[in-house]
Amino acid sequence: MQKILGYMRKAIQEFDLISDGDSIAVGVSGGKDSLVLLKGLILLKRFIGIDYKIVGVTLDPMFGGIAGDYSSVADMCQEADTEYHLIETHIGEIVFDVRKEEHPCSLCARMRRGALHDAAKKYGCNKVALGHHFDDAVETFIMNLFTEGRIGCFSPKSYLSRKDLTLIRPLVLAPEKEIRKAALKNELGVVKSKCPADGFTNRQKTKEFLADMERQDRGFTERIFGAMRRGNIDGWGGLSFGNCKKSNIK
Protein backbone atom coordinates (compact mmCIF):
# COMPACT_ATOMS: atom_id res chain seq x y z
CA MET A 1 0.00 0.00 0.00
CA GLN A 2 3.02 2.32 0.21
CA LYS A 3 2.65 3.64 -3.33
CA ILE A 4 -1.08 4.16 -2.88
CA LEU A 5 -0.56 6.02 0.39
CA GLY A 6 1.94 8.26 -1.39
CA TYR A 7 -0.53 9.10 -4.14
CA MET A 8 -3.28 9.72 -1.58
CA ARG A 9 -1.15 11.92 0.63
CA LYS A 10 -0.08 14.03 -2.35
CA ALA A 11 -3.71 14.45 -3.49
CA ILE A 12 -4.90 15.32 0.02
CA GLN A 13 -2.23 18.01 0.35
CA GLU A 14 -2.41 19.35 -3.20
CA PHE A 15 -6.19 19.66 -3.34
CA ASP A 16 -6.78 20.32 0.40
CA LEU A 17 -9.12 17.35 0.67
CA ILE A 18 -9.12 16.62 4.42
CA SER A 19 -8.92 18.86 7.49
CA ASP A 20 -8.90 18.35 11.25
CA GLY A 21 -12.34 17.45 12.57
CA ASP A 22 -13.71 16.10 9.30
CA SER A 23 -16.16 13.22 9.42
CA ILE A 24 -15.88 11.38 6.11
CA ALA A 25 -18.48 9.03 4.65
CA VAL A 26 -16.55 6.63 2.42
CA GLY A 27 -18.65 5.18 -0.38
CA VAL A 28 -17.70 1.49 -0.44
CA SER A 29 -19.19 -0.49 -3.32
CA GLY A 30 -16.98 -3.46 -2.55
CA GLY A 31 -14.96 -3.02 -5.75
CA LYS A 32 -11.17 -2.75 -5.74
CA ASP A 33 -11.16 1.07 -5.94
CA SER A 34 -13.43 1.69 -2.97
CA LEU A 35 -11.75 -0.99 -0.83
CA VAL A 36 -8.30 0.45 -1.49
CA LEU A 37 -9.67 3.93 -0.72
CA LEU A 38 -11.12 2.73 2.59
CA LYS A 39 -7.95 0.84 3.53
CA GLY A 40 -5.81 3.83 2.55
CA LEU A 41 -7.80 6.32 4.63
CA ILE A 42 -7.63 3.97 7.62
CA LEU A 43 -3.85 3.63 7.32
CA LEU A 44 -3.20 7.32 6.56
CA LYS A 45 -5.03 8.38 9.68
CA ARG A 46 -2.22 6.89 11.77
CA PHE A 47 0.54 9.16 10.48
CA ILE A 48 -0.69 11.96 8.21
CA GLY A 49 -1.16 14.38 11.10
CA ILE A 50 -4.83 15.15 10.42
CA ASP A 51 -7.54 14.19 12.89
CA TYR A 52 -10.53 12.83 10.97
CA LYS A 53 -13.26 10.24 11.38
CA ILE A 54 -14.17 7.55 8.84
CA VAL A 55 -17.67 6.15 8.29
CA GLY A 56 -17.92 3.34 5.74
CA VAL A 57 -21.18 3.31 3.76
CA THR A 58 -22.26 0.59 1.33
CA LEU A 59 -25.40 0.95 -0.77
CA ASP A 60 -26.58 -2.49 -1.86
CA PRO A 61 -28.41 -2.09 -5.21
CA MET A 62 -30.11 -5.46 -4.63
CA PHE A 63 -29.79 -6.55 -8.27
CA GLY A 64 -32.46 -9.13 -9.02
CA GLY A 65 -33.87 -8.53 -5.54
CA ILE A 66 -30.93 -10.43 -4.01
CA ALA A 67 -28.77 -8.96 -1.26
CA GLY A 68 -25.04 -8.81 -1.91
CA ASP A 69 -22.36 -10.23 0.36
CA TYR A 70 -20.37 -7.35 1.84
CA SER A 71 -18.95 -9.26 4.79
CA SER A 72 -15.38 -8.48 3.65
CA VAL A 73 -16.10 -4.76 4.00
CA ALA A 74 -17.74 -5.21 7.39
CA ASP A 75 -14.76 -7.29 8.57
CA MET A 76 -12.25 -4.65 7.44
CA CYS A 77 -14.13 -1.93 9.30
CA GLN A 78 -14.53 -4.05 12.42
CA GLU A 79 -10.81 -4.87 12.52
CA ALA A 80 -9.97 -1.16 12.16
CA ASP A 81 -12.60 -0.10 14.71
CA THR A 82 -14.31 1.94 11.99
CA GLU A 83 -18.03 2.72 11.85
CA TYR A 84 -19.79 0.90 8.99
CA HIS A 85 -23.32 0.93 7.57
CA LEU A 86 -24.81 -1.40 4.95
CA ILE A 87 -27.95 0.07 3.37
CA GLU A 88 -30.26 -2.03 1.21
CA THR A 89 -31.84 -0.08 -1.66
CA HIS A 90 -34.21 -0.66 -4.58
CA ILE A 91 -31.86 0.91 -7.10
CA GLY A 92 -31.30 -2.28 -9.09
CA GLU A 93 -35.01 -3.02 -9.27
CA ILE A 94 -35.94 0.53 -10.34
CA VAL A 95 -33.23 0.84 -13.00
CA PHE A 96 -33.48 -2.60 -14.60
CA ASP A 97 -36.90 -4.04 -13.73
CA VAL A 98 -39.21 -1.01 -13.46
CA ARG A 99 -37.63 1.55 -15.78
CA LYS A 100 -35.88 -1.02 -17.99
CA GLU A 101 -33.27 1.59 -18.90
CA GLU A 102 -31.51 1.03 -22.21
CA HIS A 103 -28.58 3.08 -20.90
CA PRO A 104 -28.81 2.44 -17.14
CA CYS A 105 -25.55 3.95 -15.88
CA SER A 106 -26.70 7.58 -15.70
CA LEU A 107 -29.87 6.91 -13.69
CA CYS A 108 -28.10 4.40 -11.46
CA ALA A 109 -25.31 6.88 -10.72
CA ARG A 110 -27.79 9.66 -9.86
CA MET A 111 -29.74 7.39 -7.52
CA ARG A 112 -26.62 6.07 -5.81
CA ARG A 113 -25.23 9.58 -5.46
CA GLY A 114 -28.43 10.86 -3.84
CA ALA A 115 -28.66 7.89 -1.46
CA LEU A 116 -25.00 8.26 -0.45
CA HIS A 117 -25.41 11.98 0.21
CA ASP A 118 -28.47 11.31 2.35
CA ALA A 119 -26.59 8.62 4.29
CA ALA A 120 -23.65 10.98 4.87
CA LYS A 121 -25.95 13.59 6.38
CA LYS A 122 -27.76 10.96 8.46
CA TYR A 123 -24.50 9.75 10.02
CA GLY A 124 -23.23 13.25 10.75
CA CYS A 125 -20.57 13.51 8.03
CA ASN A 126 -19.44 16.71 6.36
CA LYS A 127 -17.51 15.04 3.56
CA VAL A 128 -18.01 12.13 1.17
CA ALA A 129 -15.01 10.24 -0.22
CA LEU A 130 -15.28 8.46 -3.56
CA GLY A 131 -12.87 5.99 -5.15
CA HIS A 132 -12.30 7.64 -8.54
CA HIS A 133 -8.70 7.33 -9.68
CA PHE A 134 -6.32 8.73 -12.34
CA ASP A 135 -7.70 6.55 -15.14
CA ASP A 136 -11.31 7.43 -14.23
CA ALA A 137 -10.47 11.12 -14.58
CA VAL A 138 -8.98 10.75 -18.06
CA GLU A 139 -11.81 8.46 -19.18
CA THR A 140 -14.42 10.96 -17.96
CA PHE A 141 -12.67 13.80 -19.78
CA ILE A 142 -12.62 11.76 -23.03
CA MET A 143 -16.28 10.71 -22.66
CA ASN A 144 -17.37 14.29 -22.09
CA LEU A 145 -15.37 15.43 -25.12
CA PHE A 146 -16.51 12.79 -27.60
CA THR A 147 -19.98 11.96 -26.28
CA GLU A 148 -21.23 15.35 -25.08
CA GLY A 149 -18.99 17.67 -27.07
CA ARG A 150 -17.74 19.56 -24.03
CA ILE A 151 -14.50 19.97 -22.12
CA GLY A 152 -14.93 18.91 -18.51
CA CYS A 153 -14.40 16.31 -15.82
CA PHE A 154 -15.39 15.60 -12.24
CA SER A 155 -13.40 17.63 -9.69
CA PRO A 156 -10.89 16.35 -7.12
CA LYS A 157 -12.93 18.33 -4.59
CA SER A 158 -16.34 19.93 -4.93
CA TYR A 159 -18.82 21.54 -2.56
CA LEU A 160 -22.51 20.61 -2.82
CA SER A 161 -24.30 23.69 -1.56
CA ARG A 162 -27.78 22.15 -1.35
CA LYS A 163 -26.53 19.29 0.80
CA ASP A 164 -23.78 21.21 2.60
CA LEU A 165 -21.38 18.36 1.79
CA THR A 166 -17.93 18.33 0.23
CA LEU A 167 -17.05 15.53 -2.19
CA ILE A 168 -13.41 14.42 -2.16
CA ARG A 169 -11.54 11.93 -4.33
CA PRO A 170 -8.26 11.00 -2.56
CA LEU A 171 -7.26 8.42 -5.20
CA VAL A 172 -7.31 10.79 -8.19
CA LEU A 173 -3.52 10.70 -8.66
CA ALA A 174 -3.29 6.90 -8.35
CA PRO A 175 -3.17 4.82 -11.57
CA GLU A 176 -5.66 1.97 -11.77
CA LYS A 177 -2.88 -0.60 -12.20
CA GLU A 178 -1.39 0.39 -8.82
CA ILE A 179 -4.80 0.14 -7.18
CA ARG A 180 -5.25 -3.33 -8.66
CA LYS A 181 -1.85 -4.39 -7.35
CA ALA A 182 -2.62 -3.04 -3.88
CA ALA A 183 -5.95 -4.88 -3.73
CA LEU A 184 -4.31 -8.17 -4.71
CA LYS A 185 -1.24 -7.81 -2.49
CA ASN A 186 -3.31 -6.89 0.57
CA GLU A 187 -5.86 -9.63 -0.20
CA LEU A 188 -8.78 -7.24 0.01
CA GLY A 189 -12.09 -9.08 -0.33
CA VAL A 190 -13.31 -7.56 -3.59
CA VAL A 191 -17.06 -7.98 -4.10
CA LYS A 192 -17.81 -9.02 -7.68
CA SER A 193 -20.28 -6.68 -9.34
CA LYS A 194 -23.64 -8.24 -10.17
CA CYS A 195 -24.73 -5.33 -12.35
CA PRO A 196 -26.22 -6.64 -15.63
CA ALA A 197 -24.47 -3.83 -17.52
CA ASP A 198 -21.02 -4.53 -16.09
CA GLY A 199 -18.45 -4.65 -18.89
CA PHE A 200 -20.81 -3.27 -21.53
CA THR A 201 -20.76 0.44 -20.70
CA ASN A 202 -19.53 3.53 -22.53
CA ARG A 203 -16.82 3.80 -19.89
CA GLN A 204 -15.59 0.33 -20.75
CA LYS A 205 -15.41 1.28 -24.43
CA THR A 206 -13.49 4.43 -23.50
CA LYS A 207 -11.12 2.41 -21.30
CA GLU A 208 -10.42 0.09 -24.23
CA PHE A 209 -9.89 3.06 -26.58
CA LEU A 210 -7.34 4.63 -24.23
CA ALA A 211 -5.56 1.30 -23.73
CA ASP A 212 -5.27 0.90 -27.50
CA MET A 213 -3.95 4.44 -27.94
CA GLU A 214 -1.47 3.87 -25.12
CA ARG A 215 -0.14 0.77 -26.88
CA GLN A 216 0.32 2.77 -30.08
CA ASP A 217 1.70 5.91 -28.44
CA ARG A 218 3.15 5.46 -24.96
CA GLY A 219 2.35 8.39 -22.69
CA PHE A 220 -0.90 9.27 -24.49
CA THR A 221 -2.97 9.09 -21.28
CA GLU A 222 -0.41 11.02 -19.24
CA ARG A 223 -0.39 13.83 -21.78
CA ILE A 224 -4.18 14.15 -21.65
CA PHE A 225 -3.99 14.29 -17.86
CA GLY A 226 -1.22 16.88 -18.08
CA ALA A 227 -3.39 19.04 -20.33
CA MET A 228 -6.23 18.85 -17.80
CA ARG A 229 -3.82 19.95 -15.08
CA ARG A 230 -2.25 22.81 -17.02
CA GLY A 231 -5.66 24.03 -18.15
CA ASN A 232 -7.03 23.72 -14.60
CA ILE A 233 -10.05 21.86 -15.98
CA ASP A 234 -12.60 21.71 -13.13
CA GLY A 235 -10.01 22.38 -10.45
CA TRP A 236 -7.34 19.94 -11.60
CA GLY A 237 -4.67 22.62 -11.39
CA GLY A 238 -4.56 22.27 -7.61
CA LEU A 239 -4.58 24.75 -4.76
CA SER A 240 -2.78 27.47 -6.71
CA PHE A 241 -5.88 27.83 -8.90
CA GLY A 242 -8.47 27.58 -6.11
CA ASN A 243 -10.02 24.20 -6.86
CA CYS A 244 -13.14 23.85 -4.72
CA LYS A 245 -15.85 23.96 -7.35
CA LYS A 246 -19.35 25.02 -6.30
CA SER A 247 -22.24 22.77 -7.21
CA ASN A 248 -25.99 22.72 -6.83
CA ILE A 249 -26.33 18.95 -7.08
CA LYS A 250 -29.22 17.74 -4.95
C-alpha positions as CSV (number, residue, x, y, z in Angstrom):
1,M,0.0,0.0,0.0
2,Q,3.0,2.3,0.2
3,K,2.7,3.6,-3.3
4,I,-1.1,4.2,-2.9
5,L,-0.6,6.0,0.4
6,G,1.9,8.3,-1.4
7,Y,-0.5,9.1,-4.1
8,M,-3.3,9.7,-1.6
9,R,-1.1,11.9,0.6
10,K,-0.1,14.0,-2.3
11,A,-3.7,14.5,-3.5
12,I,-4.9,15.3,0.0
13,Q,-2.2,18.0,0.4
14,E,-2.4,19.4,-3.2
15,F,-6.2,19.7,-3.3
16,D,-6.8,20.3,0.4
17,L,-9.1,17.4,0.7
18,I,-9.1,16.6,4.4
19,S,-8.9,18.9,7.5
20,D,-8.9,18.3,11.3
21,G,-12.3,17.5,12.6
22,D,-13.7,16.1,9.3
23,S,-16.2,13.2,9.4
24,I,-15.9,11.4,6.1
25,A,-18.5,9.0,4.6
26,V,-16.5,6.6,2.4
27,G,-18.7,5.2,-0.4
28,V,-17.7,1.5,-0.4
29,S,-19.2,-0.5,-3.3
30,G,-17.0,-3.5,-2.5
31,G,-15.0,-3.0,-5.8
32,K,-11.2,-2.7,-5.7
33,D,-11.2,1.1,-5.9
34,S,-13.4,1.7,-3.0
35,L,-11.8,-1.0,-0.8
36,V,-8.3,0.4,-1.5
37,L,-9.7,3.9,-0.7
38,L,-11.1,2.7,2.6
39,K,-7.9,0.8,3.5
40,G,-5.8,3.8,2.5
41,L,-7.8,6.3,4.6
42,I,-7.6,4.0,7.6
43,L,-3.8,3.6,7.3
44,L,-3.2,7.3,6.6
45,K,-5.0,8.4,9.7
46,R,-2.2,6.9,11.8
47,F,0.5,9.2,10.5
48,I,-0.7,12.0,8.2
49,G,-1.2,14.4,11.1
50,I,-4.8,15.2,10.4
51,D,-7.5,14.2,12.9
52,Y,-10.5,12.8,11.0
53,K,-13.3,10.2,11.4
54,I,-14.2,7.6,8.8
55,V,-17.7,6.1,8.3
56,G,-17.9,3.3,5.7
57,V,-21.2,3.3,3.8
58,T,-22.3,0.6,1.3
59,L,-25.4,0.9,-0.8
60,D,-26.6,-2.5,-1.9
61,P,-28.4,-2.1,-5.2
62,M,-30.1,-5.5,-4.6
63,F,-29.8,-6.6,-8.3
64,G,-32.5,-9.1,-9.0
65,G,-33.9,-8.5,-5.5
66,I,-30.9,-10.4,-4.0
67,A,-28.8,-9.0,-1.3
68,G,-25.0,-8.8,-1.9
69,D,-22.4,-10.2,0.4
70,Y,-20.4,-7.4,1.8
71,S,-19.0,-9.3,4.8
72,S,-15.4,-8.5,3.7
73,V,-16.1,-4.8,4.0
74,A,-17.7,-5.2,7.4
75,D,-14.8,-7.3,8.6
76,M,-12.2,-4.7,7.4
77,C,-14.1,-1.9,9.3
78,Q,-14.5,-4.0,12.4
79,E,-10.8,-4.9,12.5
80,A,-10.0,-1.2,12.2
81,D,-12.6,-0.1,14.7
82,T,-14.3,1.9,12.0
83,E,-18.0,2.7,11.8
84,Y,-19.8,0.9,9.0
85,H,-23.3,0.9,7.6
86,L,-24.8,-1.4,4.9
87,I,-28.0,0.1,3.4
88,E,-30.3,-2.0,1.2
89,T,-31.8,-0.1,-1.7
90,H,-34.2,-0.7,-4.6
91,I,-31.9,0.9,-7.1
92,G,-31.3,-2.3,-9.1
93,E,-35.0,-3.0,-9.3
94,I,-35.9,0.5,-10.3
95,V,-33.2,0.8,-13.0
96,F,-33.5,-2.6,-14.6
97,D,-36.9,-4.0,-13.7
98,V,-39.2,-1.0,-13.5
99,R,-37.6,1.6,-15.8
100,K,-35.9,-1.0,-18.0
101,E,-33.3,1.6,-18.9
102,E,-31.5,1.0,-22.2
103,H,-28.6,3.1,-20.9
104,P,-28.8,2.4,-17.1
105,C,-25.6,4.0,-15.9
106,S,-26.7,7.6,-15.7
107,L,-29.9,6.9,-13.7
108,C,-28.1,4.4,-11.5
109,A,-25.3,6.9,-10.7
110,R,-27.8,9.7,-9.9
111,M,-29.7,7.4,-7.5
112,R,-26.6,6.1,-5.8
113,R,-25.2,9.6,-5.5
114,G,-28.4,10.9,-3.8
115,A,-28.7,7.9,-1.5
116,L,-25.0,8.3,-0.5
117,H,-25.4,12.0,0.2
118,D,-28.5,11.3,2.4
119,A,-26.6,8.6,4.3
120,A,-23.6,11.0,4.9
121,K,-26.0,13.6,6.4
122,K,-27.8,11.0,8.5
123,Y,-24.5,9.8,10.0
124,G,-23.2,13.2,10.7
125,C,-20.6,13.5,8.0
126,N,-19.4,16.7,6.4
127,K,-17.5,15.0,3.6
128,V,-18.0,12.1,1.2
129,A,-15.0,10.2,-0.2
130,L,-15.3,8.5,-3.6
131,G,-12.9,6.0,-5.2
132,H,-12.3,7.6,-8.5
133,H,-8.7,7.3,-9.7
134,F,-6.3,8.7,-12.3
135,D,-7.7,6.6,-15.1
136,D,-11.3,7.4,-14.2
137,A,-10.5,11.1,-14.6
138,V,-9.0,10.7,-18.1
139,E,-11.8,8.5,-19.2
140,T,-14.4,11.0,-18.0
141,F,-12.7,13.8,-19.8
142,I,-12.6,11.8,-23.0
143,M,-16.3,10.7,-22.7
144,N,-17.4,14.3,-22.1
145,L,-15.4,15.4,-25.1
146,F,-16.5,12.8,-27.6
147,T,-20.0,12.0,-26.3
148,E,-21.2,15.3,-25.1
149,G,-19.0,17.7,-27.1
150,R,-17.7,19.6,-24.0
151,I,-14.5,20.0,-22.1
152,G,-14.9,18.9,-18.5
153,C,-14.4,16.3,-15.8
154,F,-15.4,15.6,-12.2
155,S,-13.4,17.6,-9.7
156,P,-10.9,16.3,-7.1
157,K,-12.9,18.3,-4.6
158,S,-16.3,19.9,-4.9
159,Y,-18.8,21.5,-2.6
160,L,-22.5,20.6,-2.8
161,S,-24.3,23.7,-1.6
162,R,-27.8,22.1,-1.4
163,K,-26.5,19.3,0.8
164,D,-23.8,21.2,2.6
165,L,-21.4,18.4,1.8
166,T,-17.9,18.3,0.2
167,L,-17.0,15.5,-2.2
168,I,-13.4,14.4,-2.2
169,R,-11.5,11.9,-4.3
170,P,-8.3,11.0,-2.6
171,L,-7.3,8.4,-5.2
172,V,-7.3,10.8,-8.2
173,L,-3.5,10.7,-8.7
174,A,-3.3,6.9,-8.4
175,P,-3.2,4.8,-11.6
176,E,-5.7,2.0,-11.8
177,K,-2.9,-0.6,-12.2
178,E,-1.4,0.4,-8.8
179,I,-4.8,0.1,-7.2
180,R,-5.3,-3.3,-8.7
181,K,-1.8,-4.4,-7.4
182,A,-2.6,-3.0,-3.9
183,A,-6.0,-4.9,-3.7
184,L,-4.3,-8.2,-4.7
185,K,-1.2,-7.8,-2.5
186,N,-3.3,-6.9,0.6
187,E,-5.9,-9.6,-0.2
188,L,-8.8,-7.2,0.0
189,G,-12.1,-9.1,-0.3
190,V,-13.3,-7.6,-3.6
191,V,-17.1,-8.0,-4.1
192,K,-17.8,-9.0,-7.7
193,S,-20.3,-6.7,-9.3
194,K,-23.6,-8.2,-10.2
195,C,-24.7,-5.3,-12.4
196,P,-26.2,-6.6,-15.6
197,A,-24.5,-3.8,-17.5
198,D,-21.0,-4.5,-16.1
199,G,-18.4,-4.7,-18.9
200,F,-20.8,-3.3,-21.5
201,T,-20.8,0.4,-20.7
202,N,-19.5,3.5,-22.5
203,R,-16.8,3.8,-19.9
204,Q,-15.6,0.3,-20.7
205,K,-15.4,1.3,-24.4
206,T,-13.5,4.4,-23.5
207,K,-11.1,2.4,-21.3
208,E,-10.4,0.1,-24.2
209,F,-9.9,3.1,-26.6
210,L,-7.3,4.6,-24.2
211,A,-5.6,1.3,-23.7
212,D,-5.3,0.9,-27.5
213,M,-4.0,4.4,-27.9
214,E,-1.5,3.9,-25.1
215,R,-0.1,0.8,-26.9
216,Q,0.3,2.8,-30.1
217,D,1.7,5.9,-28.4
218,R,3.1,5.5,-25.0
219,G,2.3,8.4,-22.7
220,F,-0.9,9.3,-24.5
221,T,-3.0,9.1,-21.3
222,E,-0.4,11.0,-19.2
223,R,-0.4,13.8,-21.8
224,I,-4.2,14.2,-21.6
225,F,-4.0,14.3,-17.9
226,G,-1.2,16.9,-18.1
227,A,-3.4,19.0,-20.3
228,M,-6.2,18.8,-17.8
229,R,-3.8,20.0,-15.1
230,R,-2.3,22.8,-17.0
231,G,-5.7,24.0,-18.2
232,N,-7.0,23.7,-14.6
233,I,-10.1,21.9,-16.0
234,D,-12.6,21.7,-13.1
235,G,-10.0,22.4,-10.4
236,W,-7.3,19.9,-11.6
237,G,-4.7,22.6,-11.4
238,G,-4.6,22.3,-7.6
239,L,-4.6,24.8,-4.8
240,S,-2.8,27.5,-6.7
241,F,-5.9,27.8,-8.9
242,G,-8.5,27.6,-6.1
243,N,-10.0,24.2,-6.9
244,C,-13.1,23.9,-4.7
245,K,-15.8,24.0,-7.3
246,K,-19.3,25.0,-6.3
247,S,-22.2,22.8,-7.2
248,N,-26.0,22.7,-6.8
249,I,-26.3,18.9,-7.1
250,K,-29.2,17.7,-4.9
